[in-house]
Structure formats: C-alpha cells, structure tokens
Amino acid sequence: MTDDPPALAEPAEPDDDIAETAEASGRSSAPADDAAPPSRLRALLPDLTPWHSSPDFRRLWVSGFVSNFGSFLTFVALPVQLKELTGSAAAVGAIGAVELVPLVVFGLYGGALADAWDKRKLIVWTEAGQGLLCVALLVNAMLPHPAGWPLYVIAALSSALVSVQRPALDALLPRIVAHEHLPAASSLNALRWTIGGVAGPALAGVVVAYAGPGWAYGADLATFFVSVLLIIRLSPSPAAHEAGRPSLKAIVEGARYAWSRKELLGTYVVDIAAMLFATPLALLPFLADELDAEWSLGLMYASVPAGALLVSLTSGWTSRVHRHGRMVVVSAALWGLAIAAAGLSGNVWLVLLFLTLGGGFDMVSGMFRATMWNQTIPDELRGRLAGIELLSYSVGPQLGQTWAGGVAAWKGVRTSMWSGGLLCVGAVGLLAVCLPKLMTYDARTNEHAVRQREQRAAAAAAPP
C-alpha cells in the first residue's frame, strides 16, 4: 500500500465518540440524512481496502482462514475426548493449566524472536509444527484405547508454538497494511476468525458425535498443509535495524515500554480480568448435559464466534470510532453480563442467545484493542509488545478454564458461569476507574498514534 496516512483530525467534543470522517473510514463523507439506503448499508459492511491493496494481506488472510477453521475442529474435539476419557470437569479445565507455562515463557521470548528474526520464517515453521502435533492427536485417537496424558502434552506443545507464532503475525500486519487501513484490517481478521469459529465448532459437534474425534484431527491436519503452502509465498519480513537480539534484556525493554503506556496497560489488564472470570468454554460439555440438551454442544461452542461474526460483518462503523479505550471497557463489561445471564438461564435457547451476545461484545473489545496496538507501537518493539499482548488475551482464558472448572466442581456448573460473569463486570469497572488514560484515549490526539502516522507518511513520501 502506498496511500499516505490522513492528516490529524481536529479533536472532537467529549461526547463525540463516533466522528464520521472520510480519512478514517476510506469512504465518502456525505451527510447521513442525504445518504441513500444502499450507501448506509455499505457504511456498515467491512472495509475491503486492505484486501484489495496488499497481496501479502490476502495470502495471510486466506491462510489464517483455512488454518483457523481446522483449529476450531480440534478446539472442540480435544476437550470432548478428554471428557469421555475422564468424566471430570476439573480434568477438562486443567487443559488451561498445562497450556499456561508454555504460553508465558514462549510468548515473551517469541515476541523477542519476532523483532530479531524474519517474521515470515517464524510463521512458516511454527505452522508446520502445529501440523505435526495434529498427526500425534490423530494417531492417539486411532488407538484401540486412546490415552489421556498425550492430550495434555500436545496441548502444552501447541501452546508453545502458538506463543512463538502470534507475535510474528501481529508484528507483520502493520508492515503489510497502510496505517490508516489498520482498523479495517483488524476487522477483516476478526471476520476471518469468526467464520471459522462458527462453522468449525458447529461441524465439529456433528463430526465428533457421529464419527469420533479422529476425523476432526484429520481435517485439521489437512488445513495446516494448505496453510503452509500459502504462507511460504509471503514476502520476507526481516528485523528492523533498531531491533536488538532476542534476550532477557530485550524482553525487559519491551515490558518497560508497555508499563510506561498506561492506555496500553489498560487494554491488557481489562482483557485478562474479563477472560479470567468469564471464560465458560470448559463448562459447555457439562452445561449441555445439565440442560438435557447434548445435541446443543456444537451450537454452544459456535454461539460465541457467531456473535463475533455478526459484529465483523457489520464492522464498517469501527473506522469512524476514535475513543477506542472506552469501547474496550464497555464491551468487556457487557461480555461479563452476557455470560452471567447465560449461567442464570435454564433454557438452552436463552443460553445460546446470551452466548451469542457475549461473543459480539468480546469481538468489539478485541477489534479496538488490536487497533490501539497496531496504530501506536513502534516497529522495532512490535514483536515484544505482541508477545505481551498474546499473554493478555491468552493467559486470561487459560486461567479462566481452570477457575471455571474448579468453581464448577465446588458449587456447580451454572453457579460457576453466573458468578464469574458478575466478577468480570466488577473487575472491569474497577480497572476503568484506576486507569483513566484508557478511558480518555483518542486516536486523533494520542501522541503515540500521531507519531506513527507521521512516520508512515514520511516513509511513504521518501524516494525509494
């Protein structure tokens, strides 16, 4: 992409959360009252500019779509298989515990690697490694008596590979997409994830119930093969000249920068709190049994991504929002309320409805977190900050599964869900009070966002 970033917009009034500017949205700024219905519809649809402008973004998007679809098959099959082998909610929740240590260690070090090495190579090799782990799952599932312990080992190794890969993926995005198109790119990536998130679990519920988890693992393996063929065609993405070698010192440097940016710090801790207390995924197989609706398990797993998909398909409005911090906080609190309502509901259809609403709110929070990160972090620090980001949106769910499983074993499945949702709301509200810079963040005036826009504009204007 070669389009210059837009000029900094004039600050809006305090209550002007959604400013319709042609620079931010990439669309016409005609008055809304005069807009025809088709124009209003186009304003809601995802902005496809990154897709049209960047061949590498297209390759990465398609690769991620294929890979995510298969990964969601395994995402459902693994806990269901473990439930069948153990019959224990605590055992299923322990998957999050075994994934936690590799996530922390390799997430931080993977961020340093992403800054110091070629990001494309990291992505290719870790994707191939994930495919080999699928082979191990498939072999174990085909045994006459599958063992339970390999599921924990493979989950831990997969967590390590994902922790190395995700910082490289996140740090690559601002290099292949123009600064002003990063909100649209975040929305398109969210759309990619949610399509797989809806179709994958729904299909997995049927496949696992009628054919067994081995078929789900086999399909996941095939998607990794296709994904690797696509990402090897990405352009090389070497380290920035300013980036240091992967070391403890480099990791500490990234952590200090994150600590100095209280608005960034707010995005991390809000998401950790929301996912720690209100992650119900480990409980869904037991909730379906308790509601005497075993048939609904696949739909339960698909409901959260379905809500996210609805938001992604109507994400055109996100490019016209500038107070991203407020949206992160409000959406995280609404996620907690939705999970609490699902736990209090005794009707399976209401549970599915509230899980869908929760998925939509979680996606809104995620899109604006990603936009804040991509538009304000310097290139030489993106990998290390992406490693910290990985911890913020992954450690919470991993600990949350363990928390949910423990509370469910103590007080029951539904109590675990509604109490966790209410704890999420309280924690997010407290953090919003303690971190005012998150609530006042405005992409048009934030000094870090302004600096990145200016640097991208200067780089685009400079002769080759």
C-alpha positions, 0 to 999 in steps of 0.5 A: 500500500502506498496511500499516505496516512490522513492528516490529524483530525481536529479533536472532537467534543467529549461526547463525540465518540463516533466522528464520521470522517472520510480519512478514517473510514476510506469512504465518502463523507456525505451527510447521513440524512442525504445518504441513500439506503444502499450507501448506509448499508455499505457504511456498515459492511467491512472495509475491503481496502486492505484486501484489495491493496496488499497481496501479502494481506490476502495470502495471510488472510486466506491462510489464517482462514483455512488454518483457523477453521481446522483449529476450531475442529480440534478446539472442540474435539480435544476437550470432548475426548478428554471428557469421555476419557475422564468424566471430570470437569476439573480434568477438562479445565486443567487443559488451561493449566498445562497450556499456561507455562508454555504460553508465558515463557514462549510468548515473551521470548517469541515476541523477542524472536519476532523483532530479531528474526524474519517474521515470515520464517517464524510463521512458516515453521511454527505452522508446520509444527502445529501440523505435526502435533495434529498427526500425534492427536490423530494417531492417539485417537486411532488407538484401540484405547486412546490415552489421556496424558498425550492430550495434555502434552500436545496441548502444552506443545501447541501452546508453545508454538502458538506463543512463538507464532502470534507475535510474528503475525501481529508484528507483520500486519502493520508492515503489510497494511497502510496505517490508516487501513489498520482498523479495517484490517483488524476487522477483516481478521476478526471476520476471518476468525469468526467464520471459522469459529462458527462453522468449525465448532458447529461441524465439529459437534456433528463430526465428533458425535457421529464419527469420533474425534479422529476425523476432526484431527484429520481435517485439521491436519489437512488445513495446516498443509494448505496453510503452509503452502500459502504462507511460504509465498509471503514476502520476507519480513526481516528485523528492523535495524533498531531491533536488538537480539532476542534476550532477557534484556530485550524482553525487559525493554519491551515490558518497560515500554508497555508499563510506561503506556498506561492506555496500553496497560489498560487494554491488557489488564481489562482483557485478562480480568474479563477472560479470567472470570468469564471464560465458560468454554470448559463448562459447555460439555457439562452445561449441555448435559445439565440442560438435557440438551447434548445435541446443543454442544456444537451450537454452544461452542459456535454461539460465541464466534457467531456473535463475533461474526455478526459484529465483523460483518457489520464492522464498517462503523469501527473506522469512524470510532476514535475513543477506542479505550472506552469501547474496550471497557464497555464491551468487556463489561457487557461480555461479563453480563452476557455470560452471567445471564447465560449461567442464570438461564435454564433454557438452552435457547436463552443460553445460546442467545446470551452466548451469542451476545457475549461473543459480539461484545468480546469481538468489539473489545478485541477489534479496538484493542488490536487497533490501539496496538497496531496504530501506536507501537513502534516497529522495532518493539512490535514483536515484544509488545505482541508477545505481551499482548498474546499473554493478555488475551491468552493467559486470561482464558487459560486461567479462566478454564481452570477457575471455571472448572474448579468453581464448577466442581465446588458449587456447580456448573451454572453457579460457576458461569453466573458468578464469574460473569458478575466478577468480570463486570466488577473487575472491569469497572474497577480497572476503568476507574484506576486507569483513566488514560484508557478511558480518555484515549483518542486516536486523533490526539494520542501522541503515540498514534500521531507519531506513527502516522507521521512516520508512515507518511514520511516513509511513504513520501521518501524516494525509494 
